[in-house]
Amino acid sequence: MPAAIYVLGLAIFAQGTSELMLAGLLPELSSDLGVTIPDAGLLISAFAVGMLVGAPVLAVVTLRWRRRTALLVFLAIFAFTHVIGALTPNYQLLVATRIAGAFVYAGFWAVAAVTALSLVPADRRGRAMSIVAGGLSLATIVGLPAGTLLGQQFGWRAPFWAVAAMSISVMAAVFVTIPGTRPDPAARPRISAELRAMANPRLWLAYSTTALSVGALLVVFSYLAPLLTEVTGLSSGWVPAVLALYGVGALAGITIGGRTSDSRPFGTLLVGLGGLVILSVALVFWAGQPIAAVVLIVSLGGFGFATNPAVNTRVFSLAEGAPTLAAAVNVSAFNVGITVAPWLGGLAIDAGAGYASLGWIGAGIGILALLTVVVALRTPPKPRIEPGRDQLSPAALGR
């Protein structure tokens, strides 16, 4: 496997750590910036908004860029937003830096995927993408708890500096290992064909499943730190350990889901979402019991992440001949869920419902996701649109 593949995975680890780490830093952010925890939670949504917009926009824009140049520019901007974020005392400016950083992070995902796929033979593309996407899984297991621990010991700004340093460091490796050639103009997709493929109603139903499935998981995940300290009764020192265990559960879930999604995508979705609903309800009643709460949270990560490969497989199967825009919109669908879920959770907390009530919201969203799967099972397939060209695209990134 080319060294560039591992470099891209390392870059995703650095940026993915930033994407995830705020879930463990909400109390510190809230105290230092003088905002409520729900307001601090909106920083997670702000990041999702940047990715939501950045994915489809940069999926098209980067088609004309040299891939190495695009990757370096995105990493440099990402690092700069974190330097500004670490220095600012202003909540509004921090929100702006989160949006800007996420925008280029979405672009990095797009270009990194097509670069990885172009560097290996066809029979090794799956393995290459698993290494690149594995950077995000590693961020869940290592980056998230490490960022939480660093923030607890040295303040929430320290993880921002660490992410900026990692992003700058990996730029040298990107420059050395990634070819500086332009993509073949003949391989560029036709936007008109991609737009025709987007007219498939089943594709939009699949996007609904994507958004709802991630929202059902993220409504609890976004407030794990205060839930563990204020409801479960654990000290703040235990939060990084629980988040690491959550990451282990997530890695196990995405590994199992990856093995079952190609052959049984609907079965994977039904089991994963069904488990997510049951565990969310159980958390409402047992969030105050430390052992039970930790087991439920770890299991929540497993069942929630098991659906990730299935929702991607579903979209690609419905638009495999025109993946650029279809896959980019799927990334946006992920971030719709990431954006809306913390906002709904914040509304419940502000209304005095308590952190345990997040389980009810997660269960409700999960039931809606299950309904989209049932509808998809009962909807007859539309005749396939052949756009006339089948090629790799920057947006076919499988997050």
N, C-alpha and C positions, 0 to 999 in steps of 0.2 A: 504494500500500500504506500503510495507517495507520501512524503513527509508533509506536503501541503495539506493533505486531508486532516492530519492531526493538528496542524496549525489552525485550520479553520475551526475545528472542534474546540481548541483552546480559546479562540476569540469569542466563540459563542458562550463558553463558560464564563469569561470575563463580563460580557454584556448581560448574559442571563442572570448572573449574580445580582446585578443592579435591578433587573426586572423583578426579582423575587424578594430581595432583602428587606424591603420596607415592611413586609408582614411581621417581622420580628422587631421593628424599630419604632412602632407607632407610639408607645408611651414616651420614649425619649424625644421624638419629634414634637409631640403634643406639648410637652413640658417646656422645651426650649423655645419653640416658636410662638407659644401662647395661643394655641388653637385647640379645639376639642379633638378627641380621638377620631370621631367620625370625619372631621375635616382633614385630619392627617391621613385617614384612609383614602380620601379622594386623590391623594398623590398616586395611589395605585391605579385608580381610574384614569388619571391624567396620562400616565405612561401608556395605558391601553389605547387611549384616544390617539396618541401619536402613532402607534403601530397600526391602528385601524385606518388612518388616513395614508400613512406612509407606504403600506404594502401595495395597494393598487397603483398609486402614483409612481413610485420608484420601480415597480415591476416593468413599467413601460419605459420610463426615462433611462434606466440603466442598460437597455438593449443596445444603445449606441456608444457605451463607454468601454474603455479597456477595463477588464475585470480587476486587475491589480490596482489600477488607479481608483476605481470605485471603492474597493475594499479599504484602501488606505484613507481616502477622503472620509468615508463613513466612520472609521475608527477614530480619526483625528477629531471630527466634530463631536462624536460621542464622548471622548475623553474631555474635551473642552467644556461640554455641558455639565460634566460632573465636577470639574474644577470650580465653575461658577456656582453650582449648587452647594458645594462644600464651603464656599466663602460667604454666601448670602445670608443675611439675617431676616430676609423678607420671604414670607410664605408664598405670596403671589409669584415672585420671581422663581422660586423653587418649582412651583407648578409648571411655569413656562419652560424651565430647563428639562423637566421630566418629559414634557411633550416633544420638545426638540430632539432629545436624546433617543426617544423611542422611535421617532420618525426615521432617523438614519439607521437605527437598529433593524427596523423592518427592511430597509434597503439592503443592509448587510446580509440578512437571512436570504434574501432573494438571490443576490449575486454569489454568495457562498455556496448555495445549493447547485446552481448551474455550473459553477467552477468545479466543484467536487465531481459532478457527474461527467464533466468533460475530460477529467484527468485519469479516468479508469476505464477499462473495457466494460462492455455491457453486462457481463456476468458478475461484475464486482460492484455495480452501482448501489445495490441495496446495502452492502456492507459499508461502502463509503458514506452513504447518507446516515447510517446508524452511528458512525463515528462522529460526524458533524453534529447531528441532533443529540448525540450522547453528551455533548458539552452542556446542554440545558439540564439533562438529568443529573450530571455531576454538580451543576450549580444548585440543584435542589438539595442534594445530599451534603455537599461540602460548603458551597458558597453561601447559602442561606443561613445555616447555623453559625458559620464563621463570621459573616457580616453582623449577625445579631450579637454574638459575643464581643466582637470588636466595638460595636456601638455601645454596648453596656459598659465596657471598660473605659473607653476613651471618648464617648460621645458619638452621636449619630453621624457627625461629619467625617469621622475616621473611615467608615466603609466607603464613602464617596471618594475620598482620596485614594483608597486602595483600588477601587474599580478604575479610576483614571490612570493610575500607575500601570495596572495590568493591561489596559487597552493600549497605552503608549508602548509598552514593552513588546506586545505581540505584533506591533506594526513592523518592526525590523524583520521578524520571521516571515510575515506576509510578503514583504518586499523581496526576500531572498528566495522563497519557495514558490510563489505564484507567478506563472508566466505573464508577461506584459503585453500579450497579443490581444487584438480586437476579436470579438466573436465573428464568425462567418456571416456576412450579410445575407447569404442565401438561406441561412437557418432562422432568420427572424420571422416571427409569426405574423400572420395577417390579422390586424385588429378587427376588420369587418367579420371575418370568420369566427373570431372569438366572441364577438358580440352576438352572433347568431346562436352560438352554442349556449349563451347565457339565457336564452329564451325558454329553456327547459324548466317547467314548473317543479319537477322532481329535484332539480339541482337546488332551487331555492328552499325546498323543504329540507334538503340535506343541510343547507346553511343554517336553517332554524334549529336543527338538531345540534349542530356545532355550537351555536351561541348559547342555547339553553343548557347543554351538558356542562360546558365550562362554567357557566354562571351558577349552576347548582353546586359545584364544588367550591368556587371562589368566594361565595358569600360567607362561608365559614372560615376558609383559609385566610381571608383578608384580615380577620380580627382574632387570629389564633393567640397572639401574645397577650392581649388583655383578657381574653376568655380564660386562658390558662392561669393567669395571676389573680383575676378578680372573681372567677366563678369556681374553677377547679381548686384554687387555693395553693397552687405551686409557687415557689419563690421565682423571681426573675432569672435566677441562675439556671433553672431547669428548662427554660424556654428553648435555648439553642439545642439541647439534647432531644427534646420532643420534636422540634422542627427537623432535626437530622433523621429521626425515626420516621417521620412523615415522608421524608425524601426517599428512604429505603422502601417504604410501602409504595410510593409513586413509581420507583424504578421497577419494582417487582410487577406492578400492575401494567406498566407500559410494555414490559418485556412479554408478559403473558398475552396482552392484547395484540401485540405485534405478531405473535405466532398464530392467533386465531382469526384475525381480521380479514385476511385475504380469502379464506375459505368460508368463514361464517361471520360476516360483518354484522348482520342483524342480530344474531345470537349474542355476539359480543356486546353490542349496544344494549340489548335487553337485560343481560346479566349485570353489566356494569352500572347502568342507570338504576335498575331495580335495587341493587346493593347500596347505591348512593342514597336513594330515598329512605331505605330502612335505617341505614346508619345515621342519617341526618335526624330522623325522628328519635332514635335512641339517644343521641347526644343531648336532646332537649331534656330528657329525664335523668341522664347520668353524667352530665357535664360537671357536677359537683363531686363526683367520686374519682379521685386521681387515677387509679389503675384502670378503671373502666373508660374514663375519658381518653387516656393515652391510647388504649387499644382501639377505641372507636376512631380516633384521629388518624392513626396509622392505617387502619382499614379503609378509612375514607379516601386517603391518598391512593391506595391500591385500586379500589373500584373506580374512583374518579379518573385516574390516568389510564386505566385499561380501555376506556372509550376513545382515547386520543387517536390511536392508529385507525380505528374503525371509522371515525368521522372523516379522516383524510382519505381512506380507501374508498369510501362512498362517493366523495366528490370527484376523485380521479376516475372512477368507473363511469360516472355520468358525463364527464367532459374530457375524456382521455385524449381526444383528437385536437382539443384546443385548450391546453392547460394553463396558459399564461394568466389570463384575466380570471378564469374560474378559480384557480388555486389562490390567487392574490385575494380575491373576495372571501375565500375561506379563512385566510389569515385575519381579515377584517372581522369576519363573523366570530372568531375566537375572541377578539378584542371587544366586540359588542358585549359579550358575556362578562368579560373582565371589567368593563366599564360600568355596566348597569348593576352588577351584583354588589360591589362594595357600597354603591349609592343606596340601594334598597336596604342593605344592612345598616347603614348609617341612619337612615330614616327611622328604622325600628328602634335603634339604640337611643336616638334623640327623643323618641316618643315615650321612652321609659320602659320598653318591653324587655330590656336586658339582653345580655350577650347570648344566653341559652336559646333565645327565640330565633336566633339565626338559623338554627336547625329546621324550624318550621318553614322558613323562607327557602332554604336549600331543598327541602323535600317538595315544596310546591313547584319550584322551578324544575326539579327532577321529574315530577309527574308530567309536566308539560312536555319535557323532552321525550319521555316515553310515548306520549300521544303522537308526537311527530313520527316516531319510528313505526308505530302501529299504522298510521295513515300511509306511510311510505310502503309498508308491506302490502297494503290493500289497493295501492294506486297502480294501475297497469302501466308498464314502461312505455315511454314515447319512442317512436322510431329514431334510431341514432342519427344525429346530424354529422355528416362527414365534411369537415371544413377544408379538406383537400391537402392538408399538411399536418404531419405529426412530428413534433420536434420537442426537444428539451427546452425549457424556458426558465428564466430567473425566478419566476414565482412558484415553480413546482417544487416547493421546499419542504413539505411534509412536517410542519411543526406539531 
